Amino acid sequence: MASYGLSVVNDNGVVSIDSEYARLCVLQSGTYAGSTSVSVPFIPAITTQEPPLLFLRPNNNSGSVTVGCSISGSPGNWTGMTISGTANTSISGKYFVGGFAASPVSSYGMRLWDGAGALIFDSGTPSAVFTRFFQNWTYVRSTQDAQGYYTNWYSSPFSSSTDEYLMINNASMRMLSGDNVGRLPRIVFDFAASQLWFTTTALSNPFAFSLPAIFAKIVA
């Protein structure tokens, strides 16, 4: 909480606006649909130094949906993202792009800047809150393809909420393994079995896995 400036506390005693700290803002939101992969441009480009946080909510197809992602651009100029699925498979759903910075979108209302001059609140920028976090994964099985790549499968029970999105940045960065290639993670929503899966694919086969699943929802 700010020692000076402005703080707004809700009915539960939680600080929702503070003049020293940015909240999680929704910088862009919408829907996506396509086959195999979908490119989503950031309009305008996102100017944070750190990559934005990407949240997805795939449509429930009564089966399973595999998703991954990549971010285009560089610090201060993030230009878009690519949402990927499996070959020749349709993917669709909702997304939002979050960051701990506001966009100057409101033509009237209120804005706050921090001590360094960065915009941390704009009354026209929607916000989001983290809703749950878990990493209680159960290793289930490994498969190996013709090229010798191992894929490990880790599961956790999952109930689909009507307003929650899963942060998928974890599915865009390689993990360490016993070689210089690394482990490539993917996320699988198994709606039919009410399971959330993380898979890792690598030439070597380490079993340790503790990446968190982080959920959030748009609140304003």
KEPA-531686 format. One record per residue: x, y, z of N, C-alpha, C in turn; residue in three letters. Coordinates in steps of 0.001 Angstrom, whole numbers, plus 524288, in hexadecimal, padded with zeros to 5 digits. Layout:
! residues N
XYZXYZXYZALA
...
! end
This chain:
! residues 220
8034D7FB5C8000080000800008000080375804DB80000MET
801E1808CB7FD1D804FC80D817FCA38057381052801D5ALA
80A2D81253802EC80AFA81587807998091E81B1E806ABSER
8085C81C73801B5806168217D8004A8036B820BC7FB0BTYR
80030824677F9837FD78823E67F48B7F7F9821DD7F54EGLY
7F66981E287F2147F10B81C387F2177F0F4816557F2C2LEU
7ED95814737F6467EC7980EE17F6BD7E69180E2D7F6FDSER
7E49D80A357F42F7DF13808E97F4497DE98803607F658VAL
7DB98802A87FA937DAEE7FD9E7FD1D7D5417FBEA7FC71VAL
7D47D7F6EC7FAD27CF257F51E7FA087CCA67F3577FF23ASN
7C7DE7F1427FED97C4F37EFCE803867C7787EB5A80696ASP
7CAE57E85A804057CD927E40C806A67D2F27E592808BAASN
7D4267EA9B8088B7D92A7EC6B80A897DDB17EB9C806DCGLY
7DC977EA6B801ED7E0AF7E9757FE0F7E1B77EE797FB05VAL
7E6B67EFDA7FA737E8247F47C7F77A7E74C7F3647F1AFVAL
7E3DA7F6607EF307E2BB7F58C7E9AA7E55A7F9947E629SER
7E6837FE2E7E8237E96E802347E5457ED528049C7E903ILE
7F226805497E74F7F62D8078F7EA9C7F9C980AC67E71EASP
7FB4880F627E8F37FE59812E77E5B080415811667E54ASER
805BC80D3B7E7EA80B2380B6F7E77280B938065A7E469GLU
8074C803617E409807A17FE347E1A1803787FD987DD77TYR
8051B7FB827D8F68016E7FA8A7D4BC7FE3C7F5A97D5E7ALA
7F9697F5857D4247F63D7F0D27D4777F6B07EDE57CF43ARG
7F4B67E92A7CF197F4BC7E6267CA497F08B7E85E7C6ACLEU
7F2397EAC37C26D7EEA87ED577BECE7EDD77E9FD7B9F3CYS
7E93A7EA5F7B7C17E7F47E7AC7B2DF7E9557EB597AE62VAL
7ED8F7EA197ABA37EF747ED7C7A7797ECC77EC5F7A249LEU
7EAB97E79D7A1AF7E7CC7E63B79CFB7E4CA7E14079E29GLN
7E0457E09F79BD37DD347DBDF79C877DA0D7DADE797A4SER
7D84A7D6037970D7D5347D4BA7927E7D4877CEE4791EAGLY
7D3637CD3178D387D2C47C7AE78BFC7D6BB7C624787D6THR
7D7B77C110787687DB387BF147835B7D8C87BA2F78102TYR
7DA157B92277C1E7D8287B46F7797A7DB847B375774B3ALA
7DCAD7AE8E773AE7DFBA7AD2C76F1B7E10D7A76C76F2DGLY
7E42E7A5D976B627E5EA7A07676AFC7EBC07A03876BF7SER
7ED6979D0B76FAC7F2E279C187711A7F53B7A09E7742BTHR
7F4F17A57C772167F7127A9F0774ED7F4257AEE677372SER
7F42E7B2AE777067F18A7B7AF776367F53C7BC0C777DFVAL
7F6097BFE57747E7F9357C477775CA7F5A57C8E977789SER
7F6ED7CB3377C097F3D57CF8177E357F7697D43977ED0VAL
7F6A57D86777BCC7F9EC7DD1377C6D7F8597E03078137PRO
7FC147E2C3783A77FAF97E65F787EA7FA427EBCD78587PHE
7F5987EDF8786157F45B7F315783DB7F2697F6B078827ILE
7F5987FA91789C37FAEF7FBA7787F47FEDB7F7DC78A59PRO
803CA7F846788B9807E77F51178B08808437F623790E3ALA
809B27F22A793D880A207F2A57998A80FAB7F45B79ADEILE
810277F86579E03815317FAFD79EC2817DD7F9A57A3F0THR
816117F5A37A6B0818AB7F41B7AB8781DF87F1AC7AA49THR
821907F1EF7AE06826AC7EF837AD47826477E9987ADABGLN
8231F7E7AD7B151822697E2117B1E081E277E0307AE23GLU
81E697DB467AC5A81A517D9517A8D8814FE7D9817AB81PRO
810DE7DA887A89780BA27DA867AAED80A157D5017AC8DPRO
806497D4A47B00A8042E7CFAC7B1CE7FF967CE337AE47LEU
7FFA77C9617AC4B7FBB27C7937A89C7F80B7C3BD7AB50LEU
7F2FF7C4B17AB037EF1A7C1687AD927EB437BF6B7A97APHE
7EA3C7BA467A99D7E6AF7B7CF7A5E27E23F7B5077A8AALEU
7DDD97B4D27A5F57D9897B1797A78F7D78E7AEB77A2A8ARG
7D9AE7A9FD7A1757D7E57A73579CC27D21F7A5D279D32PRO
7CF837A5A1798BC7CA1B7A3E4798B27C9C679E1A79A0DASN
7C5DF79CC079D1C7C50D7975379EA67C2F779440799FCASN
7C62E7909E798117C49378D817938D7C2D67880779521ASN
7C20B7874179A3F7C0837822E79C717C4A877DFB79B96SER
7C93E77FA5799EF7CDAB77C13799377D28677E6579BB1GLY
7D6BD77EE8798AC7DB877813479AAC7DD9778549796E4SER
7E05C7892A7990C7E29B78D6E795FB7E83B78E31797C3VAL
7EBEB78E12794187F16878F0D795417F2BE794A2793A8THR
7F56179797797217F6BD79CFA795E67FC6679E0B79757VAL
7FED17A1697944C803F47A39279564803DD7A93B793A8GLY
8081E7AC127945A8081C7B183792C780DA77B369791DFCYS
80E137B7B478F04812FE7BA8378E74811B57C04C78E23SER
815617C39578FB08149E7C93D78FC9818557CBB678BE0ILE
816517CF54788BD8197D7D222784E381AF17D77F786FBSER
81F9B7D94D78571821507DE79786FA825FF7DE5178A93GLY
826DE7E29278D4782B617E327790BE829EA7E6E17951FSER
82D227E7317994E82BC87EAAF79DA782A7F7F03479BD5PRO
825FB7F20E79D90824217F73679C04821007F74879707GLY
820C17F2D47944081DEB7F2A578F4D81C0F7ED1878E36ASN
818727EB2B7916B8162B7E5FD7909E811BD7E68F78CC2TRP
8120E7E3C27886280E927E4CD783F980A357E0CA7833BTHR
80A937DC3E785B88066E7D8707850B807BA7D33178764GLY
8042A7CF86786CA804FE7CA3B788B8802D87C657784C8MET
804E77C19A784FC802F17BD50781D8801197B8FB78576THR
7FC3E7B775784FC7F9F77B330788017FA127AE5B7848EILE
7FC5F7AA297866D7FD007A5837832F7FA3C7A0D778594SER
7F88979D5A782307F62A79876783D87F915793EA78172GLY
7F65C78FD9780137F8B778B6F77D697F76B78BB57779BTHR
7FA7D78908774717F9FF7896976EC07F47C7880976CECALA
7F27578B5F7696C7ED5D78A76766E47E8D878A1A76AC7ASN
7E96878CD376F307E55078CD5773317E3707926777418THR
7DE617933A774217DC397986D7750F7DCC2799EF77AC3SER
7DE0D79ED677BB67DE5E7A0EB781047DB2C7A5EB78141ILE
7D8A37A6D7785A37D58A7AB94786517D4B77AC8B78C18SER
7D3837B16678D6A7D2827B2BB792D97D2E47B890793C1GLY
7D3957B9FF7989D7D41F7BF7379A2D7D98F7C04879C80LYS
7DB617C51B79C637E0827C65F79E947E06C7CBCE7A0F6TYR
7E4197CCBF7A4697E5737D2257A5AF7EB467D2877A6B2PHE
7ED5A7D71A7A59F7F2ED7D8337A64B7F3687DBE37AAE5VAL
7F6697DA507AED87F6DB7DD627B39C7FC577DF7C7B47CGLY
7FCA07E3857B79B801A77E5BD7B915800FF7E9447BDC2GLY
8054E7EA327C080805207ED9F7C50B8064E7F3307C35APHE
803187F5127BFD98036D7FA627BDCF7FE377FB957BB54ALA
7FCD1800807BB437F7D48021B7B9097F8A28045A7B397ALA
7F47A804877B0957F47F807107AB7A7F16D80C277ABDASER
7F350810507A9767F0918155B7A9B47EBF8815727A5F0PRO
7E7C1812D47A75C7E357812387A3C47DEB1815A37A52AVAL
7DE368172C7AA0E7D99581A0E7ABB87D9F181FCA7AA1FSER
7D5BA821D07A7E47D5A58275A7A66B7D41782AD27AB04SER
7D212828707AF377D0F682B4F7B4077D1178275C7B879TYR
7D17A829307BD497D1CF825B07C1C97D696826E77C510GLY
7D993822D57C6517DE0F823857C9BC7E2B5820627C7C9MET
7E768822987C85B7EC4981FE27C73C7F00E820A57CBC0ARG
7F36581CAB7CC987F77C81CF57D0907FCAA81B757CE16LEU
800CF81E407CF948061781CEE7CDF88095081BB47D2CFTRP
80D39818437D23F8109B8172E7D6B3814F981B3F7D6EFASP
8189281A887DAA581CB281E5D7DB6C8206181EDC7D6D1GLY
8209981AD87D3768240081AF57CEDA8213081CF97CA04ALA
81C4981E887CAA181962820AB7C6468169B81CAA7C2F8GLY
8167D817B17C4AC813BF813A37C1BC80DF5813AE7C31DALA
80AA8813387BF34805028131B7C0118038280DE77C28ALEU
8013B80E0D7C73C7FFD4809397C9F47F9ED8088E7CA8FILE
7F6ED80C967C95D7F13880C0C7C9AE7EEAB80FCA7C5E7PHE
7EAD080DC77C3087E780810E67BF9D7E1FA80ED07C04CASP
7DE528122E7C1747D90C810567C2C27D64E80DCC7BE2ASER
7D87C80E3D7B9727D63380B9A7B4FE7D8BB806697B3B7GLY
7DCC8804F17B6997DF717FFF67B5AB7DD197FBC17B923THR
7DADF7F79C7B6F27D8C87F3657BA3A7DD1B7F0D67BD6EPRO
7DBAB7EE6E7C1BB7DF817EBCC7C5077DE117E6047C594SER
7E1C77E3087C78B7E1007DD797C8727E3577DC0D7CDB6ALA
7E1A87D7AF7CFD97E3D27D5C57D4C77E5287D0017D429VAL
7E9547CE647D6D57EAA17C8E07D6FF7E6B57C6137DA8APHE
7E4D57C1947D8D27E0C17BED37DBB07E2A77B9DD7DE52THR
7E64C7B6FA7DBF87E8547B2497DE757ED7F7B0B77DBFEARG
7F02E7AD6F7DEC77F57E7ABD37DD5E7F6437A64C7DF59PHE
7F84E7A2D87DC147F99279DA87DE1C7FDF879B307DAFFPHE
800C8797AA7DD6F804FF794CF7DAE78054E78F327DD08GLN
800C878D197DE6680087787CB7E0827FFDD783E57DC0AASN
803E6783927D8BD803B77804C7D41D804F077AA37D577TRP
8026B7770F7D2C7803797717B7D34C805D476F7F7CE36THR
80A8576D457CE8C80CDC76AED7C9DE809AE766167C87ATYR
80825765AE7C37A804BF7616C7C1CD8078A75DA37BE22VAL
80A1475FAF7BA2680C7975C267B65B8107375F137B305ARG
8138A75C137B0068171F75E2B7AC1B8164275B547A6FASER
816CE75E227A2BB816AB75BC979D8F81BA675D5A79AB1THR
81D0F75A6D796A7821BE75B917939C8207375B0E78DD2GLN
821FB75F0978AC6820CD75ED0785308254975C5A78223ASP
824A875C2D77CFF8287C75988779B282DC475C52779AAALA
82DDD7615477AEB832BC7644B77B0B83581763E67804DGLN
8331D7613A783F6835827609778912833FF764A278D13GLY
8303F7681478BCA82E9276C0E78F8382ABD769AC79373TYR
82BB476ABD79873828307690E79C9B8243176D5479DB0TYR
81F5B76BD379E9281B5A76F6C7A0768193D76D587A597THR
819E67707B7A9AF817D776F217AED78129A771CD7AFA1ASN
80F0B76F187B234809BE771077B322808D87719C7B900TRP
8073B776697BA978061E7779B7C01580087779B97C056TYR
7FD87777E67C4187F8077796B7C4497F69377BB37C98FSER
7F23477E977C97D7EFDD7809C7CE417EA067812C7CD48SER
7E6B6780157D1327E113780D77D0737DFEA7867D7CEF4PRO
7DC067872E7CBAB7DADD78C5D7C99C7D4FF78CF07C8ECPHE
7D2DD791127CB1E7CD62792517CA3D7CD20797767C74FSER
7CA217978E7C3367C9DE79C1A7BFCD7C61E7A0227C208SER
7C82B7A4AC7C35D7C4EF7A8F87C5417C35C7AC677C0ACSER
7BEEF7AEF27C1337BCEF7B2087BCD87C0017B7057BBEETHR
7C3177B8B27BFB57C5AD7BDBD7BF0C7CB977BD927BFE1ASP
7CDE97B8F27C0847D37F7B88D7C1817D6987B78B7BC81GLU
7DB327B9DF7BC557DEDC7B9207B80A7E3F27B6F27BA49TYR
7E6987B39C7B7497EB927B15E7B8F17F00C7B4687B67ALEU
7F3E27B5FA7B9A27F8917B8847B79D7FBD57B4797B4B4MET
7FD177B5937AFC67FFD67B1B17AC9E8056C7B3417AB52ILE
807827B7467ADDD80D067B8947ACF9810957B3F17AE10ASN
80F017B09B7B1D08121C7ABFB7B302812BF7A86A7AE48ASN
80F137A8B27AAAC80F467A5477A619812697A7A97A1A9ALA
815457ABDC7A2B0818567AE5B79E9781E2C7AE4179FB0SER
81FD67AC1A7A41B825697AC2F7A5668275C7A6AE7A672MET
82BEE7A57B7A46882E2F7A04B7A5208303E79FA87AAADARG
82FE079AD97ACA3831E47998B7B1C98372B796C57B129MET
83A1C7968D7B55F83F29793F17B54883E7C78E107B4B6LEU
8422E78BAF7B20984260785FC7B1AB84822784697B189SER
8493777F7F7B06084E9477D9F7B0778519177EA37AB7BGLY
84F9F782307A81D85255783867A347851B67895D7A25BASP
8538E78B2979DC98533B790C579CAB84E4D7923579999ASN
84AAC78E8F7990B845CB78F9379640841917917C799FEVAL
8413A78F0C79E9A83D4E790887A2768383D78D877A1D0GLY
834B278E607A57882F9C78BC97A57682B7B78FAD7A3A1ARG
8287278E1379FD5824617917579DB081F33790387A053LEU
81CEA793E47A340817EB792D37A5EA813387941B7A27CPRO
80EF3791617A36C809EE7927C7A0FE805B4791BC7A523ARG
8012A794087A4357FCC57939F7A7C97F84B790EA7A4F4ILE
7F5D278D3B7A7957F15D78A747A54B7ECB078AF87A8F1VAL
7E87878D417A6F87E37B78D6C7A9C87E072788887A844PHE
7DFAE7850F7ABF47DC9D780567AAFD7D740781287AD6BASP
7D3B8783777AA667CE8A784BA7AC6E7CB6977FCA7AD97PHE
7CC2377BBD7AA727C91A776F57AB297CA55774587B057ALA
7CF46774897B2017D0EC771EB7B6D07D196775AE7BB5FALA
7D07977AC67BA967D13677EC87BEA57D6CE77EAC7C0C5SER
7DA8E77E8C7BD237E01677E7C7BE807E2E4782D67BB90GLN
7E6C67851E7BE2E7EA67788B17BBA07EFA7785EE7BB55LEU
7F1FB785E67B6B77F6F47833D7B5F37FB2C787227B470TRP
7FFDA786497B68480494788997B460807AD7842A7B1F9PHE
809C3784FA7AD4D80D51781337AAF881297783CA7AA1DTHR
816C7780C57AA7981BFD782B27A93781E7377EE47A55DTHR
820D5780FC7A14E8234577DC679D418290F77F1B79CE2THR
82C6377B0D79D108320877BE279CF5834B7776E479B27ALA
839AD7776C7999C83CBB772D77981E83E4076FA179CE0LEU
83FD1772507A113840B876F9B7A5FC83B9B76F707A8FESER
83B6B76CCF7AD6A8365576BE07AFCF8365276D077B5ADASN
8372B771FD7B739836A0773407BCCD830E67732F7BE65PRO
82FD87719A7C33E82A6A771087C500828A3775747C89APHE
82C52778567CAEA82ACD77C797CE8F8279B7809C7CBB6ALA
82342782437CE2081FDC7861A7CBA281CD27890B7CFD4PHE
81D4B78E357CFDB81A90791417D3DF818AA796817D1D5SER
818197971B7CCA7815FA79BFD7CAA78107479CD77CCC1LEU
80F207A1997CE4C809DE7A27F7D05F805D87A3707CC17PRO
801077A2187CD487FC8F7A3B47CA117FA107A85D7CCD1ALA
7F9A57ACB47CA187F7D67B19A7CC637F3047B3777C96AILE
7EED07B47D7CC467E9E07B61D7C9F97E89F7BBC07CB9EPHE
7E5D97BE847C8387E42F7C3DF7C9617DEF77C4DD7C6B7ALA
7DC657C90E7C84E7D78F7CA9F7C5BF7D75A7D08C7C558LYS
7D47F7D2607C17A7D3AC7D7F07C0C27CF797D9C77C497ILE
7D0927DE137C7567CCE67DFD67CB597CA697E5187CA1DVAL
7CC8E7E8047C6757CA4C7ED1B7C5407CBCB7EEB47BFB9ALA
! end
